[in-house]
């Protein structure tokens, strides 16, 4: 059986293959020490670094 490519019906949301992969990649990046690219422009390492910087900035205020 093939992978889902597009929505199967207009009412169901989040069933595109790209959306499923994106959701899974973000879950993995939260827990795994090895970070993966979620999208072409968004890497796990960069996202984690931004979150850490935001937490540090909030703590300094």
Secondary structure, 3 states (H helix, E strand, C coil): CCCCCCCCCCCCCCCCHHHHHHHHHHHHHHHCCCCCECCCCCEHHHHHHHHHHHHHHHHHC
